[in-house]
Amino acid sequence: MSAPVMQVRLWADYGKLCVLKGVQFDLCAGEALGMVGTSGAGKTTLVMALLGLLLWRGGKASGEVLIDGSNLLTMPAREARRIRGKTIALVPQSPMTALNAAVSLRSHFDEAWRAHESTGRKALESRLQQLMYEVQLPAGDNGFLRRKPGQISVGQAQRVLIALALLHRPSILIADEPTSALDPVTQAEILKLLRQLNRRHGTALLYISHDLVSVLQLCDRLAVLHSGAIAECVQVAQIEQAQHPATLSLLRSLPVPVRVLLSHCRTYLENNEQVREPGGSPSPLNSPPEEIQGAEPLKLPHIGTFFAQNEG
């Protein structure tokens, strides 16, 4: 395991209401950490606190969010703004409300670029071409970026948010419920995209969700947020060894036993992972290597069939 790129020790409250009670975890380069919790566990508060933005929601965070040895919570506001969006970036949920419906997609990228770069439009155009290709949006269609958010699909809007988050090549990416507003097919596509980007660039990914199935498909480790604290943190491959009641409750909510999901996830990833060859370039995301073209997507057994086969 590489050295942590982010170290977190957090407390947060809204007045007299304490929401986060000593949340503690590390995130390493190239790692995908899933943060799971039920509604009200403190996931949204955690996201805002990690970015140093909780004050704007009427809350207060204390403790440490260490990035490159500096505490994001205590540094001057101007220095914190230089880090947010460039070193640490957010993919928010609800893409159609996260984007500004009144302006074009290009305007979103223009503003985000100017916030951290002074290299001008030519450099932005080059980066946009690369990003559109990576997140599987129309790279050669200039008309696409002239559209407004209401003129594209929800799935495309989510990919735009991912592209915006990746614009400055951050070392840490926080994805806050990025599939909650999507249909199942698009959810699977976004999960695959996030995993490939995580593996390709070595970006540390904190994936926050209430959906345990998506975490099993995407992440290396699982942390369970319960009553404002980390109840348990386990390797996804060893999740059957979990012991905390909060984790066990999540496992019991799965449609099939966790070993079945892990088996299918493992097979799917082995068939679809794209690995960078030493000194080589990765294959484009929308052009899989020849040996995995036509690979079947993850298919879980029909619930009724599974239990009928395993009665007794």
N, C-alpha and C positions, 0 to 999 in steps of 0.2 A: 504494500500500500504506500502511495506517495505521501508527501507531507501535506497537511491540511491547507487548503486555500482560504477556508473560512472557519473560524472557531466561535461558537455561540454560547453565551451564558446570559439568559434573559429573564427579566421580570417586567410585567406590564400591568397597568391598571387604568380604569376609567373612574377617576375620583376614588371612592371608597371600595369600588368593585375590583378585586384583584383577578385578572384573567390568566396571565402567565406567571407561573410560580417556579422560577428557576429552571427554565427550559435549557438543556445543555446538550450540544452535539457538535461534532466536527464534520466537515465536508472536504473530501480530497479531490485533487485533479483527476478528471476522467471518471469519477464515480457518479452513479445515479442513486440518490437517496430518496426513498418514498416516505412522506410524512402523512400518516393516515389518522383520521379521527372523525367521530360522529359530529353532527351539527351541534354547535355550541362548545366544541372542545377548545377553540381558540385558534383555529387555522388562519383565518383572515387577519386577526390581531397579530399573529406571528409574522405574516408576510409584511404588514405595514411596519412592524417593529424592526425587522431585519433590514429594511430599506431606510430606516430613520424617518419614517413619515407618519408615525402614529399620532404625533402632536396635531396633525391636520384633521384627524378623526376624533379629537377631543380626549385622547389618551396620553399616557406617559410611559415611556420605556426606560429601563435602567439595566446596567450590566455591561456586557461586551458583545460586539459584533466585530471581531478582529479580521481584517482583510489586509494582507501584506503587513501584519504587525500593527496596523493602525485601527483604532476603535471608531467605527462609523458613527456611534452614538454620541461621542464627545468631541469630534473634530469640528472645526469651524464650518458654517453652512456652505461657504463657497467651495471648500475642499470636498465636502460631502457631495455636492452637485457634480463635481468632476468625476467622482467614482460611480455614482448612480447613472446607469445607462451605458457606461463604458466598461467598467470592470465587473460590475454586477448589474444584471438586467432582469426585467420581469416580463413574463408572458401572462397577461391577466385573463380572467374568465370573461364570458359574455362578450365576444368580439364585437357584436353590433352596437354595444353601448360603450365599449372601450375606445372605439374609433370615433372621430369627430365627423358626424354625418354632413356637416356643412361644407367640408373642404375635400379636395381630391386626395387620392392615395399618394400621389407624388408629393403633395404638400406635407403630408405626414413625414415622409422620408426627408424632405428638404429641411424641415424644422429640426428633426432628430439629428441630422448630419451637422447642421450649424451649431448645435448645442455643444459638440465636442471636437469638431474638426474645422480647420481653416484652409483646407486644400482646394476648395472650390468645386464647381459643378462637374468638371471632367472626371475627377477622382470619384465623385458620387456616382456618376453614370457607370463607371467601371465596376464599382462595388455592387450597384443595383443589378447589373446583368448577372453577376455571379450569384447574388442572393436569390433572385427570381428562379434561376436554374436549380439551386439547391433546395428550395422549398416547393418546387414543382408548380410555379406560377408562370404565366405566359412571358417568357424572357424577351421575345422579339416583338411583342405587341405593345407599341407605344400607347395605343389607345386604352389599354388596360389600366395603366397608372393614372390616366386622366379621369377615370371613373370615380364616383363617390362611393362610400361604404354601402349605401343602400342599393347600389347597382351591381353588387357582386353577391355570391352565395355566402352562407355562414362559414362553410368550410374554407372558402378562399379568404374570407376575412380573418379566420384563425391563422392561416398561413402568413397573411400580411403581418399580423401581430408577432409571429415568430421571426419573420424577416426583420421587423423593426428592432426586436430585442437583440438580434444577432448582428445588427448593422456595424457596430464598433468592435466586433470579435471579443465579447466579454469572456472572462475566465470562469464566471459563475452565472448560471441561468436559473432563475426561479420560475417554475411553471405552476400557477395557481388555478387548479381545477380547469385545465385548458380544454378538456373534452366534454364538460358538463352540458354545453349547449348544442352538442353535435349528435347526429344520427349515428347508429352503431358502425356503419361502414366507414364514415368519415372519422369517427373516433379511432378506429383501427389504423387508418392511414396516418393520422397525426401522431399516434403512439410510435408507429414505425419510424416516422420522420424524426421525432425527438431522440429515439434511441440511436439512429444512424448519425445524427449530428453530434450526439454525445460521444459516440465511439470514434467518429472521424476526426474531430477537432480536439478531443480531450477536455471538452468543457465540463466542468462540474455541474451536475443537474440536481436541483432540489425540486422534487415533484410532489406537490401537495394535492391530496385528493381524499374523498370519502369512499372512492371505488377501489376496493382491495384487488379486484381482478386486474385492473389496469396496472396497478403497482407491481403485481407479480410478473406481468409481461415486460415491464420496462426497467425495473430497478434492481440494484445489487443488494441494497440493505433496506430494511423497513423499520421506521420508528413510529410508535403508536402514541399519539397525543391524547391524553385523557385528563380531564379536570385541570387543564392548564399546565401539565407537566408531561415529560416523556415517561410513559409507563414502562416501556420495554423497547429495546433496539436489537434486532436480530438480522442475520444474513437471510435473504429471501430463500436461498437454497436450503436453509435449516429452519424454516418457519414452523415446521411440524414440532419442533422442540420448544416452541413458545410456552410460557407458563403463566403470564399475567392474565387475570380475568378479563381485562379490556381487550387484549389480543385474542384470547380464546372466544370471546363474544363475536368479534369480527369474523373469525374463522368459521364459526357456526352459522353465520349469515350467508356463507357461500352456497351457490346452487348445487355444487358437487364437492366431494372431499378435496381438500387442498392438494393431496398427492396427485390427483387426476389433473388438476389445473397446472401444477408444476411440470408434470410430464409433458403435457401438450405445449406449454410455453417453451420448455427446453427444446423439444423437437422443432418447433416453429423457428426459434432463434438460430438453431444449428443450421437449418435449411436456408435462412434468409440473411444471416449476418454478412456484412461486407467488410473484409479485413484489409487494411492498408498494408501492402507489401513493403518490406524494407527498402527505402529509397524511392518508392514508387508513388503514384498518385491513386487515390481511391476512385472507384467507379462512380459515375454520376448516380444520384439517388433515383432518377427515373429511368435508368438504364442498367438493370441488375446484371451481374456477371452471367455468362452464358450457361454456367452449370446450375444456376438457380432460377433461370427464366422459366416461368410457368409453375413455380412452386406453389403449392396449395396454401391458402391463408389458414390461420389458426381456426380449427373447428372443434368446439367442445361437444361432447356427446349430448344428445337430447336427454333432458332430465328424466322424463318418464322411462326411456329406454335404459338409462344407467341404473335407476333404482330397481327396475324390473329384473335386470341381470344380476343384481347384487342383493336381492332379498334373502334374508336369513343369514 
